[in-house]
Amino acid sequence: MPFDGLVLYKVLREVKEHVIGERIRNIYQPVYYQVLLQLSNNYLLFSLQNPSYMLLLAEKPDIPMEPAHFAQFLRKRIRNGRILQVEQLGLDRLGFIEIESYDDERSEKVIYKLYFELMGRNSNLILVNEEGKIEEAYKHVHDDFRPILPGAKFIPYYDDSKLNILRDNVSILDDSFLNNLMGFSKKSKDFLKIIGVEKAIQDLNDSHLYFFKDNNKFDAVAITPNNYSYEKLTPSEAILKVFQERANQSRFLEIKRYLEKNVNNFIERSEKTKDLILKDLSEEELLEELETKGKLLQSYLFKIKKGDKYLPVIDWNSGLEIVIEIDPLLSPTQNLEKYYKEIKRIKNKVEFAKKRIKEVNNELEYLYQLLETITSAQDLETLIEIREEMKEQGLIRETKKPKREKKFETSYRKYEYEGFEILVGKNNKQNDDLTRSASREDIWLHTHEIPGSHVIIKSAGRAVPEQVIKYAARIAATFSKAKMSSNVAVDYTQRKNVWKPKGAKPGMWLYENYETIIVEPLKDIF
């Protein structure tokens, strides 16, 4: 997220309301790049890796038993200290907390400033004494111009010559102004161009951040994100929500990739099995020739002489000469037995292959349907339901005891068109539940011989107009493997014509008495 100077401005306003006058009860480092100040009633967290941020917490996060070096040092200097002031330098991404502490060695009160520089990978937290010298820093920097080392004179990384929208009178939004503007990230500058300076200042005087979603990425900014739907939250709520949603999104993508890889492996394996079965089935073409040669060999068995490798005979059905291969090491009777054993072997193989090909085709139909539900999934809860289905079907085997995970009850996708409710299953479990719960007169839709979601038009006892069926068919095409095609065949019929065969896998149904319509998928329904 663009934790720019504007966001920090609002965060610090919230922080000041809660921490001024509070004592620092303890200091922790929950992880190496975070520093946590435990106050009387709240916790103040600094995160010093990209993206860097600070925020108030109501509850203490998990912390290690042994504090890190920097936390230990801060405990010696400012634990039990009282926060006097919190200031931002201009509108930049840095500021300080002024702390009154007590020096046991000198037996007197001392003033420290804990500077925070929240600048992505260059972020730092620096404790500075009354003389303006560095006591200690989270990150040491060996630099001739601005060293960040104990004992060095601290120089804030701050350029006061830049324009401050809250201080300087600015009205023209040209490139020179934008390039010299303090505290604005690129995204905030883009919004400033749209809403203008007056509205931006008005927004900065509001204490909330704007939480929104941009190209499937969650974010929070300090000024109105024009052209986006947004939610106004307190700064700490907004920042926490951004990272929570991003964590969910990261987990969503991780689970999605895992499930897709898993299903694709099964598909690849089943396709290879299918190729082998088709190869076995192709041997059926050899049976007629083998059976003919077997009958002829039986009739001309007396003509075989010792050492013969071939037996030329006349086929009495076609009148053509046929050459029968003979094993010279076997007797005539053994050669005949060999032919009939080969015929029997091929017949058994073909008979088994005919049964097996149906099973493999059904398995592949299910796997491709399953893959489509994973590809179309848009939320974590749907993926978790799909994962549970895969466990039940033996497609996922856990080698260790699974963590207890919250069970989700997800809802169907719901649309309304000309007074009719249209429901769409998000996964095979939902497809089953949706179709089972539909009324006999509801309209059921599915892409023709293409993996996709079950779609139901709730008729409520009314006749469903053709335009409603067409719209629902476009939805069915959208949530199918053919979503990127231009002309998609969609079958539809009343629910009473749809049934689930005994023992069928999740999402697998049969139907009859249907009609087919050709439609184009919707592009903006997601």
C-alpha positions in Angstrom: 0.0 0.0 0.0 1.2 3.6 -0.5 2.1 4.4 3.1 3.0 7.9 2.1 3.2 11.1 4.2 -0.5 11.7 3.9 -1.4 8.3 5.4 1.2 8.9 8.1 -0.4 12.3 8.8 -3.7 10.6 9.6 -2.1 7.7 11.5 -0.2 10.1 13.8 -3.4 12.1 14.5 -5.0 8.8 15.7 -1.8 7.9 17.6 -1.7 11.3 19.4 -5.3 10.8 20.7 -4.3 7.6 22.4 -0.6 7.8 23.5 0.2 11.3 24.7 0.9 11.1 28.4 1.0 7.2 28.3 3.9 5.3 29.8 5.9 2.8 27.8 5.5 -0.4 29.8 7.7 -2.6 27.7 9.4 -2.9 24.2 9.3 -6.1 22.1 10.3 -7.2 18.6 7.5 -9.6 17.5 9.7 -10.4 14.4 13.1 -9.0 13.6 11.8 -6.1 11.4 9.1 -5.0 13.9 9.3 -3.0 17.1 6.3 -2.9 19.5 5.8 -0.4 22.3 3.5 -1.7 25.0 1.7 1.3 26.5 -0.8 1.4 29.4 -3.9 0.8 27.2 -2.6 0.2 23.6 0.3 -1.1 21.6 2.2 1.0 19.0 3.7 -1.1 16.2 6.4 -0.1 13.8 7.1 -2.4 10.8 10.4 -1.6 9.2 10.5 -3.7 6.0 8.9 -2.8 2.7 6.0 -1.9 2.9 6.8 -0.1 6.1 4.1 1.3 8.4 3.1 2.1 12.0 -0.3 1.6 13.7 -2.1 1.3 16.9 -3.1 -2.2 18.1 -5.6 -3.1 20.8 -4.1 -6.5 21.5 -0.6 -7.7 21.9 0.6 -9.9 19.0 2.7 -13.1 19.6 6.2 -12.3 20.7 9.4 -14.4 21.2 10.6 -15.3 24.7 14.0 -13.6 24.2 14.0 -9.9 23.1 16.2 -8.9 20.2 19.2 -6.6 20.8 17.5 -3.4 19.7 14.5 -4.1 21.9 16.8 -4.8 24.9 18.6 -1.5 24.3 15.3 0.5 24.1 14.2 -1.1 27.4 17.3 0.2 29.2 16.7 3.8 27.9 12.9 4.4 27.6 11.0 1.6 29.4 8.6 3.3 31.9 9.2 6.6 30.1 6.3 8.9 29.4 5.3 10.0 25.9 5.3 13.8 25.7 4.7 14.4 22.1 4.4 12.8 18.7 5.3 14.9 15.6 5.6 14.5 11.9 8.2 16.4 9.9 6.2 18.3 7.4 4.1 15.8 5.4 7.0 13.4 5.0 7.2 9.8 6.0 9.2 10.5 9.1 8.7 12.0 12.6 9.5 11.4 16.2 8.1 10.4 19.6 9.4 12.6 22.4 9.8 10.6 25.6 10.6 11.7 29.1 12.6 8.9 30.9 14.7 8.5 34.0 18.4 7.9 33.9 19.3 5.7 36.9 23.1 6.4 36.6 22.6 10.2 36.6 19.6 10.1 38.9 17.7 12.6 36.7 15.1 12.9 34.1 16.2 12.8 30.5 14.5 13.5 27.2 14.8 11.2 24.2 13.4 11.4 20.7 12.6 8.1 19.0 12.7 9.0 15.3 10.9 6.8 12.8 11.7 6.9 9.1 9.1 4.8 7.2 10.7 4.6 3.8 10.3 1.1 2.5 13.5 -0.9 2.6 15.3 2.1 3.9 13.1 2.3 7.0 14.7 2.9 10.4 14.0 3.6 14.1 16.6 5.8 15.8 16.9 6.8 19.4 18.4 10.3 19.8 19.5 11.9 23.1 19.1 15.6 24.3 22.4 16.5 22.5 21.0 15.3 19.2 23.4 12.3 19.1 22.3 8.8 18.2 22.1 6.4 21.1 21.2 3.4 19.0 19.4 2.5 15.7 17.5 -0.5 14.4 19.7 -0.4 11.3 23.3 1.0 11.3 24.2 3.0 8.2 27.9 3.6 7.3 27.7 6.8 5.2 30.0 9.8 5.1 27.2 12.3 4.7 24.6 10.8 7.1 26.0 8.1 9.3 23.4 6.2 11.5 25.8 5.0 14.2 25.9 5.3 18.0 27.5 8.6 18.9 27.0 10.2 15.5 25.1 13.5 15.2 21.6 12.7 13.9 20.5 14.5 10.8 16.8 14.0 9.9 16.4 12.8 6.3 14.1 15.7 5.5 13.8 18.3 2.8 11.7 21.3 4.0 12.0 23.0 0.6 9.3 20.7 -0.9 5.7 22.0 -1.1 3.4 21.1 1.8 -0.2 21.2 0.6 -1.4 22.0 4.1 1.1 24.9 4.5 1.8 26.4 1.1 -0.7 28.2 -1.1 -1.0 26.0 -4.2 -3.7 26.1 -6.9 -2.1 25.0 -10.2 -1.5 21.2 -10.6 1.2 21.2 -13.2 4.1 18.7 -13.4 6.6 20.9 -11.6 4.2 21.3 -8.7 3.5 17.5 -8.5 7.2 16.6 -8.7 8.0 19.0 -5.8 5.1 17.9 -3.6 5.8 16.5 -0.2 4.2 13.3 1.2 2.3 12.2 -2.0 2.9 8.8 -3.4 2.3 8.3 -7.2 -1.2 6.9 -6.5 -2.1 9.8 -4.3 -0.8 12.2 -7.0 -3.1 10.5 -9.5 -6.1 11.0 -7.2 -5.1 14.6 -6.5 -5.2 15.3 -10.3 -8.8 14.2 -10.3 -10.2 15.6 -7.1 -8.2 18.8 -6.9 -6.3 20.6 -4.1 -9.4 21.9 -2.2 -11.0 18.5 -2.0 -7.6 16.9 -1.0 -7.2 19.4 1.9 -10.8 18.7 3.0 -10.0 14.9 2.9 -6.8 15.4 5.0 -8.8 17.2 7.7 -11.0 14.0 7.9 -9.5 11.4 10.3 -10.3 8.4 8.2 -8.5 6.4 5.5 -10.2 5.2 2.3 -10.0 1.4 1.9 -10.6 0.2 -1.7 -9.7 -2.4 -4.2 -7.7 -1.6 -7.3 -7.2 -4.3 -10.0 -7.8 -7.1 -7.5 -5.3 -5.5 -5.1 -6.4 -4.0 -1.7 -5.2 -0.6 -0.7 -5.8 2.4 1.6 -5.1 6.1 0.9 -5.6 9.4 2.7 -7.6 11.2 0.0 -10.7 10.2 -1.9 -9.8 7.4 -4.4 -12.1 8.8 -7.2 -13.7 6.3 -9.5 -13.4 3.5 -6.9 -15.8 2.1 -4.4 -14.3 2.6 -1.0 -14.9 2.2 2.7 -14.0 4.8 5.3 -12.1 3.3 8.3 -9.9 4.6 11.1 -6.2 4.5 10.0 -5.3 1.5 12.1 -8.4 -0.4 11.0 -7.7 0.4 7.3 -4.0 -0.7 7.5 -4.9 -3.9 9.3 -7.6 -4.7 6.8 -5.2 -4.1 3.9 -2.7 -6.5 5.2 -5.3 -9.0 6.3 -7.0 -9.0 2.8 -3.6 -9.2 1.1 -2.7 -12.1 3.4 -6.0 -13.8 2.4 -5.3 -13.0 -1.2 -1.8 -14.5 -1.0 -3.2 -17.6 0.7 -6.0 -17.7 -2.0 -3.5 -17.7 -4.8 -1.3 -20.3 -3.0 -4.2 -22.7 -2.4 -5.5 -22.1 -6.0 -2.1 -22.9 -7.5 -1.8 -26.0 -5.3 -5.3 -27.3 -6.2 -4.8 -26.6 -9.9 -1.4 -28.4 -9.9 -3.0 -31.3 -8.1 -5.9 -31.7 -10.5 -3.7 -31.2 -13.6 -1.5 -34.0 -12.4 -4.5 -36.3 -12.1 -5.7 -35.2 -15.5 -2.3 -35.9 -17.1 -2.3 -39.3 -15.5 -5.8 -40.1 -16.6 -5.1 -38.9 -20.2 -2.1 -41.2 -20.3 -4.2 -44.1 -19.1 -6.8 -43.2 -21.7 -4.2 -43.3 -24.4 -3.1 -46.8 -23.3 -6.7 -48.0 -23.2 -7.3 -46.7 -26.7 -4.2 -48.5 -27.8 -5.7 -51.7 -26.4 -9.0 -51.1 -28.1 -7.2 -50.6 -31.4 -6.1 -54.3 -31.2 -9.7 -55.2 -31.9 -9.0 -54.6 -35.5 -6.6 -57.5 -35.5 -9.2 -60.0 -34.3 -10.9 -60.6 -37.7 -7.6 -61.4 -39.4 -6.4 -63.6 -36.5 -9.7 -65.5 -36.3 -9.6 -66.1 -40.1 -6.0 -67.4 -39.9 -6.9 -69.6 -36.9 -9.8 -71.3 -38.8 -7.7 -71.7 -41.9 -4.8 -73.1 -39.9 -7.1 -75.6 -38.3 -8.3 -76.7 -41.7 -4.8 -76.9 -43.3 -3.0 -78.2 -40.3 -2.0 -81.4 -42.1 0.0 -79.4 -44.7 2.5 -78.1 -42.2 5.9 -79.7 -42.6 8.8 -79.7 -40.1 10.8 -76.5 -40.2 8.0 -74.4 -42.0 7.9 -70.8 -41.1 5.0 -69.9 -43.4 1.9 -71.7 -44.6 0.4 -70.3 -47.8 -3.3 -71.2 -48.1 -6.4 -70.2 -50.0 -9.1 -68.3 -48.1 -12.3 -70.0 -49.2 -14.4 -66.9 -48.5 -12.3 -64.4 -50.5 -10.5 -66.8 -52.8 -7.3 -65.0 -52.1 -4.1 -66.6 -50.9 -3.2 -65.9 -47.3 0.2 -66.5 -45.7 0.0 -67.8 -42.1 3.1 -67.3 -39.9 4.3 -70.5 -38.3 6.7 -71.0 -35.4 9.1 -73.8 -36.7 10.0 -74.8 -33.1 6.4 -75.7 -32.3 4.3 -78.6 -33.5 1.3 -77.9 -35.8 -1.1 -78.3 -32.8 0.9 -76.0 -30.6 0.9 -73.4 -33.4 -2.9 -73.6 -33.5 -3.1 -73.3 -29.8 -0.8 -70.3 -29.9 -3.2 -68.5 -32.4 -6.3 -69.2 -30.3 -4.5 -68.1 -27.1 -3.6 -64.8 -28.8 -7.2 -64.4 -30.0 -8.4 -65.0 -26.5 -5.9 -62.6 -25.0 -6.9 -59.8 -27.3 -10.6 -60.4 -26.7 -10.1 -60.2 -22.9 -8.0 -57.1 -23.3 -10.5 -55.3 -25.5 -13.5 -56.3 -23.3 -11.7 -54.9 -20.2 -10.7 -51.8 -22.2 -14.3 -51.1 -23.2 -15.4 -51.1 -19.6 -12.4 -49.1 -18.4 -12.7 -46.4 -21.1 -16.1 -45.5 -19.7 -14.7 -45.1 -16.2 -11.7 -43.1 -17.4 -13.9 -40.8 -19.5 -16.2 -40.2 -16.5 -13.2 -39.5 -14.4 -11.8 -37.0 -16.9 -15.2 -35.3 -17.2 -15.2 -34.9 -13.5 -11.6 -33.7 -13.3 -12.1 -31.1 -16.0 -15.3 -29.9 -14.3 -13.3 -29.7 -11.0 -10.5 -27.8 -12.7 -13.0 -25.3 -14.0 -14.5 -24.6 -10.6 -11.0 -24.0 -9.2 -10.2 -21.6 -12.1 -13.5 -19.7 -11.7 -13.2 -19.4 -7.9 -13.0 -15.8 -6.7 -12.8 -16.2 -2.9 -10.9 -18.2 -0.3 -14.0 -19.8 1.1 -15.0 -21.4 -2.2 -11.5 -22.8 -2.6 -11.6 -24.3 0.9 -14.9 -26.1 0.0 -13.3 -27.4 -3.2 -10.3 -28.6 -1.2 -12.6 -30.5 1.1 -14.3 -32.1 -1.9 -10.9 -33.2 -3.2 -10.0 -34.7 0.1 -13.3 -36.7 0.1 -12.6 -37.9 -3.4 -9.1 -39.0 -2.5 -7.4 -36.4 -4.7 -5.6 -34.9 -1.8 -3.8 -37.1 0.8 -2.5 -35.4 3.9 0.6 -37.0 5.4 0.3 -35.1 8.7 -2.6 -34.3 10.9 -4.4 -31.3 9.3 -4.9 -28.1 11.3 -8.4 -27.5 12.5 -9.8 -24.9 10.1 -12.9 -22.8 10.3 -15.6 -24.2 8.1 -17.2 -21.8 5.7 -20.7 -21.9 4.3 -20.4 -20.0 1.0 -23.4 -18.6 -0.9 -24.3 -19.0 -4.5 -23.6 -16.2 -7.0 -26.9 -14.3 -7.3 -28.1 -12.2 -10.2 -31.5 -10.6 -11.0 -32.8 -10.0 -14.5 -36.3 -8.7 -15.3 -37.7 -9.8 -12.0 -36.2 -13.3 -12.1 -33.5 -14.5 -9.7 -30.6 -16.4 -11.3 -28.4 -18.6 -9.1 -25.0 -19.9 -10.0 -23.0 -22.6 -8.2 -19.4 -21.7 -7.3 -18.1 -25.3 -7.0 -19.3 -28.9 -7.3 -20.8 -29.0 -3.8 -22.8 -25.9 -4.6 -23.8 -27.3 -8.0 -25.2 -30.4 -6.3 -27.0 -28.3 -3.6 -28.3 -25.8 -6.0 -29.8 -28.4 -8.4 -31.2 -30.6 -5.6 -32.9 -27.6 -4.0 -34.4 -26.2 -7.2 -38.1 -26.5 -7.8 -39.3 -28.9 -10.6 -40.5 -25.9 -12.8 -37.2 -23.9 -12.4 -35.0 -23.7 -15.5 -31.7 -25.5 -15.2 -28.8 -24.5 -17.6 -25.4 -25.8 -18.3 -22.8 -25.4 -21.2 -23.2 -28.2 -23.7 -20.4 -30.9 -23.1 -18.2 -28.2 -21.6 -17.2 -28.0 -17.9 -19.0 -25.2 -16.1 -21.3 -24.1 -13.3 -24.9 -25.2 -12.8 -27.3 -22.2 -13.3 -30.9 -22.1 -12.0 -33.6 -19.5 -13.0 -36.1 -19.4 -10.2 -39.4 -19.4 -12.0 -41.7 -18.9 -8.9 -44.5 -20.6 -10.9 -44.2 -18.1 -13.8 -43.3 -18.7 -17.4 -39.7 -17.7 -18.0 -39.4 -15.3 -21.0 -36.9 -16.1 -23.8 -34.8 -13.0 -23.0 -34.3 -14.2 -19.4 -33.2 -17.6 -20.6 -30.8 -16.0 -23.0 -29.3 -13.8 -20.2 -29.0 -16.8 -17.9 -27.3 -18.8 -20.7 -24.8 -16.0 -21.1 -24.1 -16.3 -17.3 -23.6 -20.1 -17.7 -21.2 -19.5 -20.6 -19.3 -16.9 -18.5 -18.8 -19.4 -15.6 -17.5 -22.2 -17.8 -14.3 -23.3 -19.6 -15.6 -21.6 -22.7 -15.7 -18.1 -21.0 -13.2 -16.7 -23.6 -15.1 -18.0 -26.6 -17.5 -16.0 -28.7 -20.2 -18.6 -29.5 -21.0 -21.0 -26.7 -23.7 -23.7 -26.8 -25.8 -23.8 -23.6 -28.4 -26.5 -22.8 -31.5 -25.7 -20.8 -34.5 -27.6 -19.5 -36.8 -27.7 -16.5 -35.3 -29.0 -13.3 -37.6 -32.1 -13.4 -35.6 -33.4 -16.4 -32.3 -33.4 -14.5 -31.1 -36.3 -12.3 -28.0 -37.5 -10.6 -26.9 -41.1 -11.4 -26.3 -43.4 -8.4 -22.7 -43.2 -7.3 -21.9 -40.1 -9.5 -19.1 -37.8 -8.4 -19.9 -34.3 -7.1 -21.3 -31.9 -9.8 -22.0 -34.8 -12.2 -25.7 -34.8 -13.4 -27.6 -36.1 -16.5 -30.5 -34.4 -18.2 -33.0 -34.9 -21.1 -35.7 -33.1 -23.0 -33.5 -30.0 -23.4 -33.0 -27.2 -25.9 -29.8 -25.6 -26.9 -29.1 -21.9 -27.3 -25.9 -20.2 -28.7 -24.7 -17.2 -26.7 -21.8 -15.0 -26.1 -20.3 -14.9 -22.5 -20.7 -11.7 -20.5 -17.5 -9.7 -20.1 -18.3 -7.6 -17.0 -20.4 -9.7 -14.7 -17.6 -10.8 -12.3 
